[in-house]
Amino acid sequence: MTIEVRVPQLPESVSDASIAAWVVNEGDAVNAEDNLLELETDKVVLDVPAPASGVLVEIRAQQGDVVLAGDVIGIIDETAGNQTATTAPSGDSQEDAGVPVSASPSVRKTLAENEIAAAEIQGSGKHGRILQDDVANHLRARTPATASASVTQTPQPAAQTKPQTNPPKTEQASETEGRPERRVPMTRLRARIAERLLEAQQTAAILTTFNEVDLSEVSRLRRKYQERFQKSHGIKLGFMSFFVKAATEALKRYPEVNARIDNGDIIYQGYYDIGVAVSSERGLVVPILRNTDSMGNADIEKAIADYASRARSGHLELEELTGGTFSISNGGIFGSMLSTPIINPPQSAILGMHKIQERPVAIDGEVVIRPMMYLALSYDHRLIDGQSAVSFLVKIKELLEDPASLFLEL
């Protein structure tokens, strides 16, 4: 009996999806609920489990294909499992070849062509999947001559090479006079990021105001209470929770920064949902901390750590990425000294954090060394006046330089 593998019901507001990668090949035996493939939408990545045990006898949608909810993308034969398992040549299996089933077809091909055992490479993808970048880094670690030959030349097909099923349609490699290039289709997430950033630039009157903050007191509190905080809550006390709390208190005082424009109306939002930008291998995502006015530092740190972990593994839920009244982006973790962050529509402002650096500053007529950070607030000037934007950023500065006022709500 054959069972159809169908695209599951997609999240609300998502009209279609694309095949990110099949993690099994035609002819592979699968168990019910084993992950067959990943579907990528413009917001999240979805795993598609096997509806039954058997053998995947047909793949109808290839990597990169756009599919809709309910589309048939594969066929499983429930009766073929035992026969296939016993008749397949053991020396021809992917496991014997050291090629992981979870690698994409292009990765498997590259590993086989370069005679690389999967055990030699530590995969950086979801569930330890080996990515093309992992293979490229491994090849670059070889001698330059070997790496060049492996990456840039297209090997002649060997007679004994096993035909690859399900090759990517659009990924292409080329070489012109020793200058290699690799053309890879833009992921849906990256395309959506590009679309939203362009939308923000075209529809909002974006300005940015800057300030700097002395983080001496926050740093002192972290040093003093770090050990007790970790023992009590099982998470490190970071800087981000202080910034989230400071932003929340500032939003209470300047409600226009927490507002949005909707068809000529201004919507003043009486709740505080702050998005925190998180980097993942597929691109930047902004999961939302809900009701930050009721969250403590430990709640914030735990939520951010959880979001960051699931962003890297592709397991964020759609509802965790939608909404939000304000955003914070921390380019400082990558070494950025100063930047102008772009608003995340339909929000009206975003706070940019940057690298903490010890600098000489004048305090009470004396030059002292303090841990300083530049702050940037990008805002929609259609809604937020310059005075409100500057005052909002100054309030964040004041709260961080006197963190006791955060807890006393002063």
C-alpha positions as CSV (number, residue, x, y, z in Angstrom):
1,M,0.0,0.0,0.0
2,T,1.3,3.5,-0.9
3,I,0.9,6.5,1.2
4,E,1.1,10.1,-0.1
5,V,3.5,12.6,1.6
6,R,1.7,15.9,1.6
7,V,2.7,19.4,2.5
8,P,1.2,20.1,5.9
9,Q,-1.1,23.0,6.7
10,L,1.0,26.1,6.6
11,P,0.9,28.7,9.4
12,E,-1.6,31.6,9.1
13,S,-0.4,34.4,6.7
14,V,2.0,32.0,4.9
15,S,0.7,31.2,1.4
16,D,3.4,28.8,0.2
17,A,6.7,27.2,1.0
18,S,9.8,25.9,-0.7
19,I,11.6,22.6,-0.3
20,A,14.7,23.6,1.7
21,A,16.2,20.1,1.7
22,W,15.2,16.4,1.7
23,V,17.0,14.5,4.5
24,V,16.3,11.2,2.9
25,N,16.6,9.9,-0.7
26,E,14.4,7.8,-3.0
27,G,14.8,4.2,-1.9
28,D,15.5,5.0,1.7
29,A,13.6,3.1,4.4
30,V,11.9,5.4,6.9
31,N,10.0,5.0,10.1
32,A,6.7,6.8,10.9
33,E,7.4,10.3,12.3
34,D,11.0,10.3,10.9
35,N,11.8,13.7,9.4
36,L,11.7,13.5,5.7
37,L,12.4,17.1,4.6
38,E,12.5,20.7,5.6
39,L,10.1,23.3,4.2
40,E,11.2,26.9,4.3
41,T,8.7,29.7,4.5
42,D,9.5,33.4,4.6
43,K,9.4,33.2,8.4
44,V,10.1,29.7,9.7
45,V,11.4,26.3,8.8
46,L,9.1,23.4,9.2
47,D,10.0,19.7,9.5
48,V,7.8,17.2,7.6
49,P,7.6,13.8,9.3
50,A,6.9,10.5,7.5
51,P,3.1,9.7,7.7
52,A,4.0,5.9,7.8
53,S,6.8,3.4,7.9
54,G,8.1,2.0,4.6
55,V,10.3,3.1,1.7
56,L,10.3,6.5,0.1
57,V,9.8,5.3,-3.5
58,E,9.2,8.6,-5.2
59,I,10.1,12.2,-4.6
60,R,7.8,14.6,-6.6
61,A,9.0,18.0,-5.4
62,Q,12.7,18.8,-5.6
63,Q,14.9,21.1,-3.5
64,G,14.0,24.7,-4.3
65,D,10.5,23.9,-5.6
66,V,7.6,26.0,-4.4
67,V,4.7,24.1,-2.9
68,L,1.3,24.7,-1.4
69,A,-0.5,23.2,1.6
70,G,-1.8,19.8,0.6
71,D,0.5,19.2,-2.4
72,V,1.7,15.7,-2.8
73,I,5.5,15.8,-2.6
74,G,6.4,12.1,-2.2
75,I,5.2,8.5,-2.0
76,I,5.9,5.9,0.7
77,D,5.4,2.2,0.0
78,E,4.5,0.5,3.3
79,T,5.1,-3.0,1.8
80,A,8.6,-2.4,0.4
81,G,10.5,-1.8,3.6
82,N,11.7,-5.3,4.3
83,Q,12.5,-6.2,0.7
84,T,14.5,-3.0,0.1
85,A,16.4,-3.4,3.3
86,T,17.5,-6.9,2.6
87,T,18.3,-6.5,-1.1
88,A,20.2,-3.2,-1.1
89,P,24.0,-3.9,-1.5
90,S,25.7,-3.1,1.8
91,G,28.7,-1.5,0.3
92,D,26.5,0.9,-1.7
93,S,24.7,2.4,1.2
94,Q,25.2,5.9,2.3
95,E,26.0,4.9,5.9
96,D,28.8,2.6,4.7
97,A,30.1,5.4,2.5
98,G,30.3,7.7,5.5
99,V,27.8,10.1,4.0
100,P,25.1,11.2,6.4
101,V,21.5,10.9,5.2
102,S,20.9,14.3,6.7
103,A,23.3,16.0,4.3
104,S,21.7,17.7,1.2
105,P,22.3,16.0,-2.2
106,S,24.9,18.6,-3.2
107,V,26.8,18.1,0.0
108,R,26.7,14.3,-0.5
109,K,28.0,14.7,-4.0
110,T,30.8,17.0,-2.9
111,L,31.8,14.6,-0.1
112,A,31.8,11.6,-2.5
113,E,33.7,13.4,-5.3
114,N,36.4,14.5,-2.8
115,E,36.5,11.1,-1.0
116,I,35.8,12.8,2.4
117,A,34.3,10.7,5.2
118,A,31.5,12.4,7.0
119,A,33.2,11.7,10.3
120,E,36.0,14.1,9.3
121,I,33.7,17.1,9.4
122,Q,31.7,18.7,12.2
123,G,28.4,19.8,10.8
124,S,27.2,23.3,11.7
125,G,23.6,22.8,10.4
126,K,20.5,21.8,12.2
127,H,20.8,18.4,13.9
128,G,24.5,18.4,13.1
129,R,23.9,18.5,9.3
130,I,27.0,19.1,7.2
131,L,26.6,22.1,5.0
132,Q,28.4,23.2,1.9
133,D,30.3,25.8,3.9
134,D,31.5,23.1,6.3
135,V,32.9,21.1,3.3
136,A,34.5,24.2,1.8
137,N,36.2,25.0,5.1
138,H,37.5,21.5,5.3
139,L,38.8,21.6,1.8
140,R,40.5,25.0,2.4
141,A,42.3,23.4,5.4
142,R,44.0,21.0,3.0
143,T,47.0,22.1,0.9
144,P,46.2,25.0,-1.5
145,A,46.6,22.8,-4.5
146,T,44.3,20.1,-3.2
147,A,41.7,22.6,-2.1
148,S,41.8,24.4,-5.4
149,A,41.3,21.3,-7.3
150,S,38.6,20.1,-5.0
151,V,36.5,23.2,-4.9
152,T,36.9,24.8,-8.4
153,Q,37.2,21.9,-10.8
154,T,34.3,19.8,-12.0
155,P,35.4,16.2,-11.8
156,Q,34.7,13.8,-14.7
157,P,32.0,11.3,-13.7
158,A,33.5,7.9,-12.8
159,A,31.9,4.8,-14.1
160,Q,31.3,3.3,-10.7
161,T,29.8,6.5,-9.2
162,K,26.3,5.9,-7.8
163,P,23.7,8.2,-9.5
164,Q,22.5,10.9,-7.2
165,T,18.9,11.4,-6.6
166,N,17.2,14.7,-6.1
167,P,20.1,17.1,-7.1
168,P,19.6,20.8,-6.5
169,K,18.2,22.5,-9.5
170,T,19.8,25.9,-9.3
171,E,23.1,25.7,-7.4
172,Q,25.9,26.1,-9.8
173,A,29.7,26.2,-9.6
174,S,31.9,27.9,-12.2
175,E,35.5,28.9,-12.7
176,T,37.1,31.5,-14.9
177,E,40.8,31.8,-15.0
178,G,41.2,30.3,-11.6
179,R,38.6,32.6,-10.0
180,P,35.9,30.3,-8.6
181,E,32.3,31.3,-8.1
182,R,29.3,29.5,-6.6
183,R,25.7,30.6,-7.4
184,V,23.2,29.6,-4.7
185,P,19.5,30.5,-4.7
186,M,18.5,33.1,-2.1
187,T,16.6,31.4,0.8
188,R,13.0,32.5,1.4
189,L,14.0,33.9,4.8
190,R,16.8,36.0,3.2
191,A,14.4,37.1,0.4
192,R,11.8,38.1,3.0
193,I,14.5,40.0,5.0
194,A,15.5,41.9,1.9
195,E,11.8,42.7,1.1
196,R,11.1,44.0,4.6
197,L,14.2,46.1,4.7
198,L,13.5,47.7,1.4
199,E,9.9,48.3,2.5
200,A,11.1,50.1,5.6
201,Q,13.4,52.3,3.5
202,Q,10.7,53.2,1.0
203,T,7.7,53.7,3.3
204,A,9.1,55.3,6.4
205,A,10.9,58.6,7.0
206,I,13.8,57.1,8.9
207,L,16.2,59.2,11.0
208,T,18.8,58.1,13.5
209,T,19.9,59.8,16.7
210,F,23.0,58.8,18.7
211,N,24.2,58.9,22.3
212,E,26.6,57.1,24.5
213,V,26.1,55.3,27.8
214,D,28.5,54.7,30.7
215,L,28.0,51.0,31.7
216,S,30.1,51.2,34.8
217,E,27.2,50.6,37.2
218,V,25.6,47.8,35.1
219,S,29.0,46.1,34.9
220,R,29.5,46.5,38.7
221,L,26.1,44.9,39.3
222,R,26.9,42.0,37.0
223,R,30.2,41.3,38.7
224,K,28.7,41.5,42.2
225,Y,25.7,39.3,41.6
226,Q,26.7,37.1,38.7
227,E,27.5,34.0,40.8
228,R,24.4,34.3,42.9
229,F,22.2,35.0,39.9
230,Q,23.5,31.9,38.1
231,K,22.9,29.7,41.1
232,S,19.4,31.0,41.6
233,H,18.2,31.1,38.0
234,G,20.5,28.8,36.0
235,I,21.4,31.5,33.5
236,K,24.0,34.2,33.2
237,L,23.1,37.8,33.9
238,G,23.9,39.6,30.7
239,F,23.6,43.2,29.5
240,M,20.6,42.6,27.3
241,S,18.1,42.2,30.1
242,F,19.1,45.7,31.4
243,F,18.6,47.2,28.0
244,V,15.2,45.5,27.6
245,K,14.1,46.8,31.0
246,A,15.4,50.3,30.2
247,A,13.7,50.3,26.8
248,T,10.4,49.2,28.4
249,E,10.5,52.0,31.0
250,A,11.4,54.6,28.4
251,L,8.5,53.3,26.2
252,K,6.1,54.0,29.1
253,R,7.2,57.6,29.2
254,Y,7.2,58.1,25.4
255,P,4.2,56.2,24.1
256,E,4.6,57.6,20.5
257,V,7.8,55.4,20.3
258,N,5.6,52.4,21.1
259,A,3.0,53.3,18.5
260,R,2.5,52.5,14.8
261,I,0.9,54.1,11.8
262,D,-2.1,52.2,10.3
263,N,-3.9,53.6,7.2
264,G,-3.5,57.2,8.3
265,D,-4.3,56.5,11.9
266,I,-1.9,56.2,14.9
267,I,-2.2,53.1,17.0
268,Y,-0.9,53.7,20.5
269,Q,-0.1,50.2,21.9
270,G,-0.6,49.8,25.7
271,Y,1.6,46.8,25.9
272,Y,5.3,46.2,25.5
273,D,6.5,43.5,23.1
274,I,10.1,43.9,22.3
275,G,11.8,42.1,19.5
276,V,15.4,41.0,20.0
277,A,17.4,40.5,16.8
278,V,19.1,37.0,16.7
279,S,21.5,35.9,14.0
280,S,21.1,32.4,12.5
281,E,22.7,30.6,9.5
282,R,19.6,31.3,7.5
283,G,19.6,35.1,8.3
284,L,18.5,37.5,10.9
285,V,15.3,36.8,12.8
286,V,13.6,38.9,15.4
287,P,11.7,36.8,18.0
288,I,9.4,38.8,20.4
289,L,9.6,39.1,24.1
290,R,5.9,39.5,25.1
291,N,4.8,41.9,28.0
292,T,8.3,42.9,29.0
293,D,6.9,45.2,31.7
294,S,6.1,42.0,33.7
295,M,9.4,40.2,33.0
296,G,12.4,40.1,35.4
297,N,16.0,40.0,34.3
298,A,16.1,36.2,34.7
299,D,12.9,35.8,32.6
300,I,14.4,38.0,29.9
301,E,17.8,36.2,29.8
302,K,16.2,32.8,29.7
303,A,13.8,33.8,26.9
304,I,16.6,35.3,24.8
305,A,18.9,32.2,25.3
306,D,16.0,29.9,24.3
307,Y,15.2,32.0,21.2
308,A,18.9,32.1,20.1
309,S,19.2,28.3,20.4
310,R,16.0,27.6,18.5
311,A,16.8,30.3,15.9
312,R,20.1,28.4,15.1
313,S,18.3,25.1,14.9
314,G,15.4,26.5,12.8
315,H,12.7,25.7,15.4
316,L,11.2,29.1,16.2
317,E,7.4,29.2,15.9
318,L,5.7,31.6,13.6
319,E,3.8,33.3,16.4
320,E,7.2,34.0,18.1
321,L,8.3,36.1,15.1
322,T,5.1,38.2,14.6
323,G,4.0,41.4,16.2
324,G,6.3,43.4,18.4
325,T,6.1,47.1,19.3
326,F,9.8,47.9,19.4
327,S,13.1,46.2,18.6
328,I,16.7,46.0,19.9
329,S,19.6,45.0,17.7
330,N,23.0,44.3,19.2
331,G,25.7,44.7,16.6
332,G,28.3,44.9,19.4
333,I,28.6,41.2,19.7
334,F,30.1,41.2,16.2
335,G,32.4,44.2,17.0
336,S,30.3,47.0,15.6
337,M,31.2,50.4,17.1
338,L,28.4,52.4,15.4
339,S,25.6,51.7,13.0
340,T,22.2,53.0,11.9
341,P,19.7,50.1,12.4
342,I,16.7,49.8,10.1
343,I,13.2,49.8,11.5
344,N,11.3,46.5,11.5
345,P,7.8,47.4,10.0
346,P,5.2,48.2,11.2
347,Q,7.2,49.3,14.3
348,S,8.3,52.9,14.5
349,A,11.7,52.7,16.2
350,I,14.6,50.4,16.9
351,L,17.5,50.6,19.3
352,G,21.0,49.7,18.2
353,M,23.5,48.5,20.8
354,H,27.2,48.5,20.0
355,K,30.6,47.3,21.3
356,I,31.5,48.1,24.9
357,Q,34.9,49.8,24.9
358,E,36.9,51.4,27.6
359,R,37.4,55.1,26.7
360,P,38.6,58.2,28.5
361,V,35.7,60.4,29.5
362,A,35.5,63.6,31.5
363,I,33.5,63.3,34.8
364,D,33.4,66.0,37.4
365,G,36.4,67.8,35.8
366,E,38.6,64.7,35.7
367,V,39.4,62.3,32.9
368,V,38.6,58.7,33.8
369,I,38.4,55.4,31.9
370,R,34.9,54.0,31.7
371,P,33.2,51.1,29.8
372,M,31.3,53.1,27.1
373,M,28.8,52.1,24.5
374,Y,27.4,54.1,21.6
375,L,23.7,53.9,21.2
376,A,21.6,54.5,18.1
377,L,17.9,55.0,17.8
378,S,16.4,54.9,14.3
379,Y,12.9,56.2,14.2
380,D,10.0,57.0,11.8
381,H,9.9,60.8,11.7
382,R,6.3,60.7,10.4
383,L,5.2,59.7,13.8
384,I,8.1,60.5,16.2
385,D,9.4,64.1,16.5
386,G,13.1,64.6,16.9
387,Q,12.7,65.9,20.5
388,S,10.8,62.8,21.5
389,A,13.4,60.5,19.9
390,V,16.3,62.3,21.6
391,S,14.6,62.4,25.0
392,F,13.7,58.7,24.7
393,L,17.3,57.8,24.1
394,V,18.5,60.0,26.9
395,K,16.0,58.3,29.2
396,I,17.5,54.9,28.3
397,K,21.0,56.3,29.0
398,E,19.9,57.6,32.4
399,L,18.3,54.4,33.4
400,L,21.4,52.3,32.5
401,E,23.8,54.7,34.2
402,D,21.6,54.4,37.4
403,P,20.2,50.9,37.1
404,A,18.7,51.1,40.6
405,S,16.1,53.4,39.1
406,L,15.0,50.6,36.8
407,F,13.9,48.5,39.8
408,L,12.4,51.4,41.6
409,E,10.6,52.6,38.4
410,L,11.9,56.1,38.8
